[in-house]
Structures are given as structure tokens and as C-alpha cells.
Amino acid sequence: MKNLQELPAWKQLWSLFETAKNLHMRELFEQDPKRAERYWLEVGGLKLDYSKNRITDEILQGLMALAREAGVEERRKAMFAGEKINKTENRAVLHVALRNRTNAPIEVDGEDVMPKVNSVLERMGRFAHAVRCGDWLGYTNQVITDVVNIGIGGSDLGPLMMCSALKNYGHPRLRMHFVSNVDGAQLRDTLERVHPETTLFIIASKTFTTQETLTNANTARQWFLREGSEEDIAKHFVAVSTNKKAVAEFGIDTDHMFEFWDWVGGRYSLWSAIGLPIMLYLGEENFIEMLNGAHLMDQHFYNAPLEQNMPVLLAMVGIWYINYFGGGSHIIAPYDQHLHRLPKFIQQLDMESNGKQVTMDGKPVQYETGPIIWGETGINGQHAFFQLLHQGTHITPIDLIASLEKRSNLPGHHEILLSNVFAQAEAFMRGKTPDEARQELREQGVDEARIEALVPHKTFSGNRPSNLIMLNEVDPRNMGSLIALYEHKVFVQGVIWGINSFDQWGVELGKQLAKTILSELTGTIPPQKHDSSTEHLIHVYRQTNCDVDGTCALFDEKK
């Protein structure tokens, strides 16, 4: 495997950084009147303005050289070909097959996966149509009005984000609910808003053994059986899983179990049967449009030269800040209320993929890998964390995301919204010099002594990087392209760092320890050996709760 730090382009970029760290974007714009035109790219219904970054043509050339030397093109080809690039789990990585609208064969272990992909997609379409048109009835012959998706991680965040983003396309009769937290409050609050006779539950768990999901699913089942019967479960519960035996034991008709495959990672799975809530809400036609948009970005990513490749550009500019400027975080700020779940979705996509400390060959990395991803809708962020972005001490790149199309007919709202997007990007780039601050204060009639006291506080260094991504409109096709854009960006950065972006072993340790602690909390096993803090916490819980539920009585423990 290639050593990143030994690549010629990696070393050359460090030389360029010595000059670039003192460049100000104001100067770059003044020196090049056509900078905005040249650092601009359009793919389908997405437009990217990446001109407000601390980069030059020479730096971009160096970043693209690094991408080539690190093997981005070869790894990209291997992924699309179905090779098992997820080495630690010996799996292919084929979310691109789920939206392969050309239907060209893609093989895994010598088998073309497309017939199975298309079969599940067709079954999803038939089921969604039955629910949406009212053919699918509950046990009292009433139509479905509420859909409750029970999942966690990628089985929750993707469908939740898409249903929220594309709310304008949703079926007027269907109300969508998403339950992921094993904290009973979320499920309880949801069940209080629905009725057994008109509610459809989707249990999304590949193995049908995920503790959080199955706990919520069994509680929902018990709630349903207070009014319905065991025979009625099949009319109100369906599964997205591969475990037919467990699904059948739950009471779900396996004809209504929608499968997906081990080459579909959870955070990349909204294109699969995990997207069933999306199809139910938006309809098959709009779901297919979402796949079409993702396929459009896939084809662009696969075919476009690196220098004109939107995912590659975003990824490599990100590498520039993370590995050279020491920028440890990245913000997603959508200026659209319906996209308020997008930052959380991108957070999981990026941090679960590239939050790694060893390379593919198991050696410790000697450089920064995945950044901390966070964010909020831009307008709210302006009145919260933007202060730190403008005048704080951190280098924190930000992706500003907006729709050119008006999302409401309320006069003036969209113009105010976009004026803020454009103004924030300009402010991050330009800043405000001490002389500009003085002039502004003089025009306000402030006396000179007060001006000099205020100038340091009113000065903005600027030179803060941002990307502006504009969607022609927030529709299924463009949302498909947008999510695929970020998926491929994450992939490219993982290739640069030489890590496996498609496993997530870090999620497992806490789950393993929790199994033992759960048995201690419920009294099914005696206290085990832990560190003193954990032992004390378990003792405090048992001391507080054993007289309430009786479970602690199994063992003697002095209170």
C-alpha cells in the first residue's frame, strides 16, 4: 500500500502551503476578475461555487496530482466493478448498483446483482402503490394513515432526512414517523399520536437482531396486540431484513420482507429497501427520480476528469484544510428548513466512514483523517455558531447549501434567505479591515476615542473558506445527486488517507460492554469486575431502582 506522506505531490503541497498560508482571498479575487467563473461547476441540477477557498491554480494542480498518486482513479474503478474493497469485512461496496439506471451488469463473486436489485425495487413499488392508493387495508378494513419506521443509524437517518427534505412531494394522507432511540420516550410519544387500526410499522434491521430496533419493535408489537390479534400483525408490520426466520417468528409475512445485501452499508442504504418509507411517502415515480439523480452523479464521478469532477474537487479542497491547515471540523449549513436533517445525515455518512486511526494495512495513521461534521440550518446558525466562524480562532470550512427555486409563495422570504446565503459567503471571504471598521464607525458619528477602542472588536480577518452548493430546486432528482455527491466525496478522502471507509468497528465496543452491564442492571447476573467508576454507576442504579422493579433481589447487595 502507498505511504501517503512519501508521495511526491504530498510533499510538494507542503511547499505550496508555506506561501498559501499567508494568501488572502481578497487578493486572489482582485488578481483574477474571472476567478468566480473558473472555480465554478455544474452537474445536472447542482451548481458549485468553490471560488471562496484558499486555493490557486497551482494548489489545485497539486491536489489533483495527489489524488492520482494516491490511486483515486483505480479505487473508483474497483468500487464500480464490484471488487471487495471493504477488506476488513471482505465485501464489495455497491450502493452505486442500487441506482444503476442503465442496468448494465455489475458482478459480485461472478453473479450479476442487478436482477435482484430490480426485483426488490419492483416489489417495493407494488407495495407502495397498494398502501398509497388504499388497496392495502388494516385489520378493520381501514386505509393506512400513519407509517412508523423503526430502525437506527442508516436505517433511520436516510429515510428521515429524505422524507423531511421532500415533504412537498409527500402523500397527503400519510403521516411519517421515525423511531430510533431505545429511550422509551420517543416510541411512547409516537404511539400516542397513532392508532393501531390505521398504522403501518416498518421494522428495518438487516439481521433482525439489532438490540435497539428489536426492543422498539417488540414494544410496538405489544402495543398493537392490545387491540389487534396475532393474525392481524401481518397487515400492520412489514420488515426490511435478510433474516426470514426471525421475521416470520415476529409474525410478519415474509412475502412482505424486503431484502438488501451485505454490500450495502447502512449509511449508504437509503437507495435500497431501507428507502421503503421514502417510496411510501413520495411514490415510486419520485423514488425512481431520486435514483436517477444519484446515477447522474455516479456517472459524472466515474467519467469526469478529476479537475472537473465535483466530488473530487470537494474532497481534495477538504484535504487541503484538514491535512495542511489543521482544520479539524467541517460545517454543513443548509438554507432550507426542509433540509434541517441533512447535517445529521452527512455527519453519520462522513464520521462513521472516515473516523479511522489505522490504514488499510493496519498501520497507525500519521496524519489527520475524518473531520468532525456538524451544522444546522444556515439562518439559525447565523444567530448561534457563525460568530465563531467569523471571529474565532478555528479554521472551519463551511458548505452553504441553498435552493434557487422559491419553496413558498410568501412574498419576500426567499429573497431574504438567499441574500443571507450570498452575504455570509462574502463576509467569510472578505472580512472587515481595521480601516473599514473605522470608516463605518465614523459614518455612525462615533467619537475617535471610542472608535479606537471598538476597532479590534469590529475587525474580521476574513479569509474563511466556504463552498456554495445551489440546487435548481429541492426535488427528488437533485436530492439524489446531492447525497451521491457527498458519498463520493467521503470515498475520495478515504482513498487519500488509505483507510477503509466502509467498516465501522468502533461502533461495536460500547454495544458489547452494554450487554454485560444490562444483565447487571436487571439482576440476571451478579456484579462483574469493571473500573471503579463503572462499578459505582451500576451500584447507584441498582440502589435507586431495585426496590421498584424487584430485579436486584436476585443477588445480595448492601444498599
N, C-alpha and C positions, 0 to 999 in steps of 0.2 A: 504494500500500500504506500502511496505517496506521502511524504512528510511535508505538510503544508509550509512549515517555516523554512524549508530548504528550496522551495520553488523560486525560480528567478523573479517572477512577477511579484511575489510576496515581498521579496527584498527590495525590488525597485519601487514598490508603492511606499515603503518606509522612507525612501529617499525623497519621493514626491511629497510625502506628508510634512517633511521639515519645512518646506515652503508653503504648502497648503494650509497649515495650521494658523498662519498669520494672514491668509487671504480673507477679505470681507466681501460678501456677496454684493454689496452696493457697488464695489469697484468692478466686479465681474459684469454686472448689468450695464454699467457705464461704458465699459470697454467693448461690449458686444451688443449693439442695438437689436440684433436678431436672436439673442440667446433664448428668449421665450419660444420662438418658432422652432429652433433647432432642438431644444430639450422638451419636446412635446411628442406624444404618441397616441394614436387612436386604434383601438381594436373593437370592431363591432360597435356596440353602444356605449363603450367606455372610452374616456379621454383621460390621459395622464399628463399633468404638468409637473415635471421634475426639475424645472429650471432653478427653483429656490433651494438648491443644495450646494454644499461647499465642494463643488467639483468643477473640473475643467476638462477640455477635450483630452488632454494628456492623462489625467487621472482616470477618466472613463476608459481610455485605451488600456491602461494598466489593469483596471478591474476586469475588463473582458479577457485580457491575457491570462489573468489569474483563474478566471472561470474555465478557460480552455486547458490550462496546465493542470488544474485540479480534477479534470475529467468530467465536467458537467455534461458535455455533449454525449459522451459514451454512457454515462449513467442514465441520462434521459432516454437514450435508445434502449437500454437494458430494461428500464421500467416499462416502457410501452410494449416491449416484446414479450412481457410476462416472465422475465427471468426472476429468480428468487433473490431479489436484492435485500430483503429483510433477512439477513444472515442469521441472527440470533434465534429466530423462530422458523427459519428455513421456509419462508413464504414469499410468494410473489406479492407485488403491490399494484393492484389493478383497479383502483377506483375509476381510472380512465375507461375501463371496459364497460362500466355501468352506464356511461353516456356516449358510447361508441356508436354514433348515429349512422355511420357508413356501413355498420355491421360487418366490417372486414374481420376475418378470423383473428382471434388472439388466443394463443395456446398456453396452457399451464400443464406441465407433465404430459405433453403430447395431445391434450384434449382442447378443442376449441370451446371456450367458456361462453361464447355469445348465444348459443341456443338456450342455455339455462338462464342467462340474464334476460333474454327476451321472453321466456316462458313466465318467469316471475313477474315481469313488468306487465304482461298481458293479464295475468291473474289479479294483480293489484288493480288494474284498470276496470276489470269486470266487477270486482268487489266494490270499488269506489263508486262506480256508476249505480250499483244497486242501492247503496246507502244514500247517495245524493238524490236519486230520483224517487226514493220512497218505497222501492221494492223490498228492501231489507227491513223487516219489522221485528220489534221486540216481542217478548213473550205475551204481551196483551194486545198484540197487533197494532201497536203504535209506531210511528216513524221515529228514527233516531234524531234527537235534537242536540245531544252533547256527546263529545268524544273525549275520553280521558286517556292520554298516553302515559304509561308508567314505564319509565326507563331511567337511565342515569348516564352521565358523561355524553358521549357521542350519540347515544340513543335518545337523548333528551335535547341537548343544546342545538343540534342542527335543525330538527323539525320545529322546535320552539322558535328559533330565530327566523326561519323562512316563513312560518305562518304569521308571525308578527310583522315581518317586513312586507309581506304581500297581502296584508289584511284587506286591501281594497278589492282583491280578486276572490275573497272567500265566499263560500256558500252562505246565503243569508239565513238559512235555518240552523246551520251547525255552529255550535259554540265549542271552541277548542280549549282543553285544559291539559296541563303538563305537570306531572308529579315525579319528582326525582329524589327529594330529600327524605331520608328514613325518619327524620323528626316527624312524628305523627301529626303535628300541627298542619303541615301542608296538605296531607291527604284528607284530614278531617275537614279543613276549610273547603276543599274541593267537593267532598261528598255532601256537604251541607248545601251546595248550590245545584246539585243534580238529582235526578230521580231514577230509581232502578228500571222503571218501565221504558225509559227513553234514552238510556245511556249505553254507549259502546265503549268498552275498555280495550286498549291495545297494550299487550304486555310485550315489551321489547327487551329481549335478553337472548343473546346468541346461544348460550349454554343452558338457559333456563335455570341457572343456579346462582346468579348474582344476588348476594345477600340483601342489599338494599331494595332491589327491584322485586324480588320474590316476597320480601316482608310486606311491601306495599301491596303487591298483587294479592297475597293471601288475605290481607285485611280488607281489600276491596271485595274479594270473593265472599267473605263472611258477611259484609255489609249487604251485598246483593241477596244472599240467601235468607236474610230476614224477611224478604217478601217473595222472592222467586224461588224456584226449586233447582235441584241439581241438573235436571233435564233442560232447564232454561239457560244455563250458563253458556251453552254453545251459541245462543242468539245474542249474547251481550259481551262475550270475551273472544278476542282473536289474538294470535301470537305472531311475533316476528322472531324466529328462532330456528335452530337446526336440531333441537332435541325433541323428536316426535314423542318419545316415551313419556317424558316429563310433561309435555304439553297435553297429551291425552289424559294423564293422571290428574291434571288440574281440572279437566272437564271441557277443554277446548277441542272442538272438532278439528282434526289435523288437516282436513281439507281447507281450513281457514288458518293454517300456519304458513307464513310467507318466509321463505328461507333466504339466507345470504351466505357468504363463503369466507373461509379464513384468510383469503387475500383481500378482504375488505376491512380496513382498520376502522375502529369505532368512530374516530373523529373525522374520517373520510367517508362516512356511510350514509349520509342523507340522500345520496343518489340511488341507494339500494332500497330494499323493503323497509328499512328503517324510516324511509321517507313516506311510508303509508299515511301518516297523519297529514302530510303536505298534500298528497294526492286526494285524500278525502276532502280536505278543505278547499283546495284550488281547482280540483278536477283533473282528469287525465290529460287533457289538452294542455293545460298550463304547466303541469308537471313535465310533460314532454318538452315544452318550450324551455323550461329550466335546464333540462338535459342538453337541449340544443345549444344554449348559451355556454354551458360548460364545455361542450365538444368544440365549439368555436375557439374558445381559449386554449383548449388542448392542442388543436391543430396549429394555432399561432405559436404556442410554446414549442411544439415539436419542429416546426418548419422555419420560423423566422430566424434570421441571423442574430447572433447574440446582441449586437449593437442596437437592433431594432426590436428586441424581444422584451415585452412588458414585464413578465415575471422575473426574467434575468436582471433587467435594469433595477427593479425594486430590490431584489435580493442583493445585488452587488453594491448598490449605494448603501444598503443596510450594513453590509460587511465593512464598508469604509468607516462608518461611525462606530460600530461595535468593537472592531479589532484595532483600529488606528486612533480614533478619538477617545476611546474608552466609554462610549455611550452604552450604558447597561440597561436602558429601558426604551420602549417604543410605544407611542400612543396611537390609538385608533379613535378618531373623533368624527362620527357621522353627524351631519347637519340634516337630520331627518328623524322625526320622532319614531316612526315605524321601524327604524334601524337601531333602536336602543339596545337590542340584544346582540348586535353584531360584535361589539368589543369583547364580550364574554366568549362568543363563539371563536373569534380569532385568537383569543387568549389561550383556549384549550388547544386549538389547532397548532399553534406555534410552540407553546411552552411544554406541552406533553410530547411533541415531536422532537424538539431540539434542546430540551433541558437535559443534556448528557455531559458526563465528565470523562468518558473514555472514547477512543476512536473505534472504528470497526474491528480493528485487530486487538482490542482490549487494552491498549496503552493509554495512560492518563493524558488528557489534552494539556497543552502548554499555553493555551490562549482562551479567550472568552468564547463561549458558544451562545446558545439562545438567550435573547434579551427578555427582560420582564415586560410583558404586554399588558397594558391597562388602558382605560379610557371611559368615555361617557359621551352622550350626545354633545355636540360642539357648543351649542348655545348654553347649556347648563355648565359645561366645562369652563366656559369663559368666566363664569362667576364662582369658580371653585379652584381648579388647579392651574389655570392658564397663567396666574400670577407667577408661579414657579417657572413656567416655561419661558416667560418674558424676562424675568429679572433674577431667577435663581442661578445656582452655580453648576447645574447639571447640563450636559449635552443630551437632550431628549428629542429625537426626531419625532414628527407627528404626521400621520396620514389624515388629511382632511377629506371627507367623502360627502358629496352632495349630488342632488338631482337637479338637472336643468329644467325639467318639467315641473310645473306647479302641482303640488299634491292636494291643494284645496282651492276652493273658489272664494276664499276670504280675501278681500282686497288688501293689497299691501304686504301681506305676511311673507310671501315667498321672496319678494324683493328685499325686505329687511333681512331675511335669513341669508340670502346669497351675498348681500353686501357685507355681512359679518364674516362669512367664509373668506371672501376675497380680501377683506381688510385685515383679518388675522394673519393670513399668509404673507401679506405685505409687511405687516408690523413685525412678524417674526424675522423677516429678511432684513428690513431697513433699520429697525430700532429707532432711537432718537438720540442725537448727539447732544453734548452739553450746550453748544451754541444754539441748537434748535430749541432746547428746553428754555434757555434764557429768553430767546425771542418770543416764545409762546407766553412766558410769564410777563414780559414787558407789555405785550399786547393786552394782557388782562389787568394792567395797571398796578402790578405788584412792585413794591419799592426794591431798590437794588440790594439792600442788606438781606431782605427776605429771599430775594431771588437766589443769591449765592448759597443761602442755607438750604434751599429746596432743590437746586440743580442736581446734586448727587442722587436724590430720590426720584427725580423726574427723568433721569437718563436711562435709556435702554440700549444695551450693547448691540442688539440685533444679531445678525449672522446665525440665527436659529433655524435649522433646516426643517423643511416641510415638503410633503408631496400632496398635490391636489388631484384627487380622483373624482371625475364627474361622470355620472350616468346620464344618458339622454333622458331616461325616465327609469323609475324603480318598477320594473316589470319582471316577470319570471325569467325571460331570456337574459336580461342584463344582470340579474342577481346570480344566475348560474355562472355567467362569465366572471363576475366579481369574486365569488367564492373559489372558483378554479384558479383565478389569478393568485390568490393568497396561498392556496395549496401548493402551487408550483414554486412560488417564492420560497416557502418553507423548505421544499425539496432541494432547491438550488443551494440554499445556505447550509443545509445538512451535508451536501456533497463537498462544499468548500471546506467545512470543518472536519470532514472524514468520519462523521458519526452516522449511526443508524437512526433515521428519523421515524422509523415505523415500529419500534417496540416501545414499551413503557413499563419496564420492570420496577421503576421507582414507585409505582402505584401499589405494588404488591406487599411491601414490607409492613406497612401500617395495617393492612387488612389481615395479614397473618397474625400479628400480635393481638389484634382486636378479638379474634376468635377465642383465644385463651382468656383474655380479660372478661369477655362477655360471660363465659362459663363461671368465672369467679364472681362476677356481679350478681348472677342469678343463683349462685349457690350450688350449681351442679358439680363443681369440683372444689376441693379445698384451696385456700390461698397458695399461690405459686411464688417462686422466687423472682423478684424484679428489683430494679433500683429502688432506693428508699422513697423517692418522690412518688413513683407509680404505686408502690405498696400503700403509701399513706392515702393517696387519692381513692384507691379501691376501698380501703378501710372506712374513709369518710362516707363514701356512697352507701356501703352496707350498714353503717351505723345510722344513717338517715332513713334508709328505706326498708330494712329487713322486717321491722315490726309492721310495716304497711302491707307488704305482699307475702310475707312468710317464707320467702326463699332462703333467707340466711339461716333459718332454723336447722338446715341440713348439717351444719357444722358449728361447733362451739367456737365462738369468737367473743372475747370480752369486749363489751361495749364501753 
